[in-house]
Amino acid sequence: MLDELEGKRAEVIKKAEEYKRRRTELNSEASKWADLRDELNGRIREAVEKAKGFKKQREDYEKFIEENKAKRGELNRKASKYYSTVEKLRKENDMQSIRTFEGLRERIDELELKQQVEVLSKDKEKKLVAKITELRKEFARMQKEWEKDKELKESLKTAQKYREEADKYHDAVLSHVKLSHECHDNMVESFKEADRVRAKADDAHRRFLEAQEKADDAHRLYLKNLRDVKDFNQVITGLRRKVQEDWGFKERVEARKAAKSIYERFRDGEKLSTEDLLTLQKSEMLLK
């Protein structure tokens, strides 16, 4: 029975070592997933901060746009006021529409820009130059006609001045609208990146929890087997003590029997041998 218990104890010790090794492996795996999760969470924070930066920048652009829209609107209203005066004087003097005059100027600007930026054949460039020259003559004629009336001339000059200033604010609005859209796109992309990384971080956290739970189970089973080993030790130690006590009792009983027999023989006048004397001495030691 003692051999059987010692064999079972050895099996339990082996199991405990296996659970201890498994616990170490799972804790290492959990640590790996925790490190990855923390790294990904750091990337999420970076992406979110980046998105917030784009959002703040976009808000600044939007504020700038609103302010410049207001200034543009104010200047356009002033220009319209003077253009109304010009239109009124034009009708009184039976002149061409101010829109025609302004449109002519814009058309000349467009053709001049085309001449500067586009690569044209000699024939096309020649025709373009002729068209520009023709429009300039028409513009000069109309301008000369407009300038005959001093009030109309001053009103037109003032209206054009306000319109040119308004155009500067308009260009600033358009450029910042583009920048605002770029910030919005970058902000959205940064938030999407944060969402993509968050999905990976959530998966890493899930794997961390799974490994940690398995490590806790292995630790619990390791402790259980240690307790079982302790129980086996107590039982085996007790059995060994009992066996030793039983053997000592048996030996003492045998010693008493041998001593009694020798005493009886001695009483009957039989001579005792050296071996008999040693047996009696041993029996006295055992019976103390």
C-alpha positions in Angstrom: 0.0 0.0 0.0 2.9 2.4 0.8 4.4 1.7 -2.6 1.1 2.4 -4.3 0.7 5.7 -2.4 4.3 6.8 -3.3 3.6 6.0 -7.0 0.4 8.1 -7.0 2.3 10.9 -5.2 4.9 10.8 -8.0 2.1 11.1 -10.6 0.6 14.1 -8.8 4.1 15.8 -8.6 4.5 15.3 -12.3 1.1 16.8 -13.0 1.9 19.8 -10.8 5.1 20.4 -12.7 3.2 20.2 -16.0 0.6 22.7 -14.8 3.4 25.0 -13.6 5.1 24.8 -17.0 1.8 25.4 -18.7 1.1 28.4 -16.4 4.4 29.9 -17.3 3.8 29.5 -21.1 0.3 31.0 -20.8 1.6 33.9 -18.8 4.2 34.6 -21.4 1.6 34.4 -24.1 -0.7 36.8 -22.2 2.2 39.2 -21.7 2.9 39.1 -25.5 -0.8 40.0 -26.3 -0.8 42.7 -23.6 2.3 44.3 -25.1 0.8 44.2 -28.6 -2.5 45.7 -27.2 -0.6 48.5 -25.4 1.3 49.3 -28.6 -1.9 49.4 -30.7 -3.6 51.6 -28.1 -0.6 54.0 -28.4 -1.2 54.1 -32.1 -4.9 54.7 -31.6 -4.1 57.7 -29.3 -1.7 59.1 -31.9 -4.3 58.7 -34.7 -7.0 60.4 -32.5 -4.7 63.2 -31.6 -3.8 63.6 -35.3 -7.5 63.7 -36.1 -8.2 66.3 -33.4 -5.3 68.4 -34.8 -6.9 68.3 -38.3 -10.3 69.1 -36.7 -8.9 72.2 -34.9 -7.1 73.3 -38.0 -10.3 72.9 -40.0 -12.2 75.0 -37.4 -9.6 77.7 -37.8 -10.0 77.7 -41.6 -13.8 77.8 -41.2 -13.5 80.8 -38.9 -11.3 82.5 -41.5 -13.7 81.6 -44.3 -16.6 83.1 -42.4 -14.7 86.3 -41.6 -13.6 86.7 -45.2 -17.1 85.9 -46.5 -18.4 88.7 -44.3 -15.8 91.2 -45.7 -16.4 90.0 -49.2 -20.1 90.5 -48.8 -19.6 94.0 -47.4 -17.4 95.0 -50.3 -19.8 93.5 -52.8 -22.6 95.4 -51.3 -20.6 98.6 -51.6 -19.7 97.8 -55.2 -23.3 97.0 -56.1 -24.4 100.4 -54.7 -22.0 102.2 -57.0 -22.8 99.8 -59.9 -26.5 100.8 -59.4 -25.5 104.4 -59.8 -23.5 103.5 -62.9 -26.4 101.6 -64.4 -28.8 104.5 -63.7 -26.4 107.0 -65.4 -25.9 104.6 -68.3 -29.6 104.4 -69.0 -29.9 108.2 -68.8 -27.0 108.5 -71.3 -28.2 105.6 -73.4 -25.0 103.6 -73.0 -24.3 99.9 -73.1 -24.9 97.7 -70.0 -22.2 97.7 -67.3 -22.4 93.9 -67.4 -21.3 94.0 -71.0 -18.4 96.3 -70.1 -17.3 94.1 -67.2 -17.8 90.9 -69.2 -15.5 92.3 -71.9 -12.8 93.0 -69.4 -13.1 89.5 -67.9 -12.9 88.0 -71.4 -9.7 89.9 -72.2 -8.2 88.6 -68.9 -9.1 85.0 -69.8 -7.5 85.2 -73.3 -4.4 86.9 -72.0 -4.0 84.2 -69.4 -4.4 81.5 -72.1 -1.8 83.2 -74.2 0.7 83.1 -71.3 0.1 79.5 -70.1 -0.8 77.5 -73.2 1.5 76.3 -75.9 -0.1 77.3 -79.2 0.9 77.0 -82.8 1.9 80.2 -84.6 -1.4 80.3 -86.5 -3.5 79.9 -83.3 -1.4 82.4 -81.4 -1.7 84.9 -84.2 -5.5 84.5 -84.2 -5.6 84.8 -80.4 -3.5 88.0 -80.4 -5.8 89.4 -83.1 -8.8 88.6 -80.9 -7.3 90.2 -77.9 -6.4 93.3 -79.8 -9.9 93.5 -81.2 -11.4 93.2 -77.7 -9.0 95.8 -76.2 -10.1 98.3 -78.8 -13.7 97.6 -78.0 -13.0 97.9 -74.3 -11.1 101.2 -74.8 -13.9 102.6 -76.9 -16.5 101.7 -74.2 -14.3 103.0 -71.4 -13.8 106.3 -73.3 -17.5 106.5 -73.7 -18.0 105.8 -70.0 -15.4 108.4 -69.0 -17.3 111.2 -70.8 -19.6 111.4 -67.8 -17.5 112.4 -64.8 -19.9 111.1 -62.2 -20.3 107.9 -64.0 -16.6 107.5 -64.3 -16.0 108.1 -60.6 -18.8 105.7 -59.7 -17.5 103.0 -62.0 -13.9 103.5 -60.6 -15.2 103.2 -57.0 -17.3 100.2 -57.9 -14.4 98.5 -59.6 -12.1 99.2 -56.6 -14.6 97.6 -54.2 -15.1 94.7 -56.6 -11.4 94.1 -56.9 -11.0 94.1 -53.1 -14.0 91.7 -52.8 -12.4 89.4 -55.3 -9.2 89.2 -53.2 -11.3 88.1 -50.2 -13.2 85.7 -52.6 -9.9 84.1 -53.7 -8.9 83.8 -50.1 -12.2 82.1 -49.3 -11.8 79.6 -52.2 -8.3 78.7 -51.2 -9.2 78.2 -47.6 -12.3 76.2 -48.5 -10.0 73.8 -50.3 -7.7 73.6 -47.3 -10.7 73.1 -45.0 -11.8 70.2 -47.2 -8.4 68.7 -47.1 -8.3 68.9 -43.3 -11.8 67.3 -43.2 -10.6 64.4 -45.4 -7.4 64.0 -43.3 -9.5 64.1 -40.1 -11.9 61.4 -41.4 -9.0 59.2 -42.5 -7.3 59.5 -39.2 -10.4 58.5 -37.3 -10.8 55.6 -39.7 -7.2 54.6 -39.0 -8.0 54.8 -35.3 -11.0 52.5 -35.8 -9.0 50.0 -37.8 -6.2 49.9 -35.2 -8.8 49.7 -32.4 -10.3 46.5 -33.9 -6.8 45.0 -33.8 -6.3 46.2 -30.2 -9.6 44.7 -29.2 -8.7 41.4 -30.7 -5.3 41.5 -28.9 -7.1 42.3 -25.6 -9.5 39.4 -26.1 -6.6 37.0 -26.7 -4.8 38.4 -23.6 -7.9 37.7 -21.5 -8.2 34.2 -22.9 -4.5 33.4 -22.2 -4.8 35.0 -18.8 -7.9 32.9 -17.9 -6.1 29.7 -19.0 -3.0 30.7 -17.0 -5.2 31.2 -13.9 -6.8 27.8 -14.5 -3.4 26.2 -14.8 -2.3 28.0 -11.6 -5.4 26.8 -9.7 -4.7 23.2 -10.8 -1.0 23.6 -9.9 -1.9 24.7 -6.4 -4.5 21.9 -6.1 -1.9 19.3 -7.0 0.5 20.8 -4.5 -2.1 20.4 -1.8 -2.6 16.8 -3.0 1.1 16.2 -2.7 1.1 17.6 0.8 -1.8 15.3 1.7 0.1 12.3 0.2 3.2 13.3 2.3 1.1 13.4 5.5 -0.5 10.0 4.8 2.8 8.3 3.7 4.7 9.8 6.7 2.0 8.5 9.0 2.1 5.0 7.5 5.8 4.9 7.7 5.6 5.9 11.4 3.0 3.2 12.0 5.0 0.5 10.3 8.0 1.5 12.4 6.0 1.4 15.6 4.4 -2.0 14.6 7.8 -3.5 13.9 9.2 -2.3 17.3 6.2 -3.8 19.1 6.6 -7.1 17.3 10.3 -7.2 18.1 9.6 -6.5 21.8 7.0 -9.3 22.0 9.5 -11.7 20.4 12.2 -10.6 22.9 9.9 -11.2 25.8 9.1 -14.7 24.6 12.8 -15.5 24.1 13.7 -14.1 27.5 10.9 -16.0 29.3 12.1 -19.2 27.7 15.7 -18.6 28.8 14.6 -17.7 32.4 12.6 -20.9 32.6 15.5 -22.9 31.4 17.8 -21.1 33.9 15.3 -21.8 36.7 15.3 -25.5 35.8 19.1 -25.5 36.4 20.1 -25.5 32.7 23.3 -23.8 31.9 23.0 -20.7 29.7 25.1 -20.2 26.7 26.8 -16.9 25.5 24.1 -16.6 22.9 21.4 -16.9 25.6 23.1 -14.2 27.6 23.3 -11.9 24.5 19.6 -12.5 23.9 18.7 -11.6 27.5 20.8 -8.4 27.2 19.1 -7.5 23.9 15.7 -8.1 25.4 16.5 -5.8 28.3 17.5 -3.1 25.9 14.3 -3.5 23.9 12.1 -3.6 27.0 13.5 -0.3 28.5 
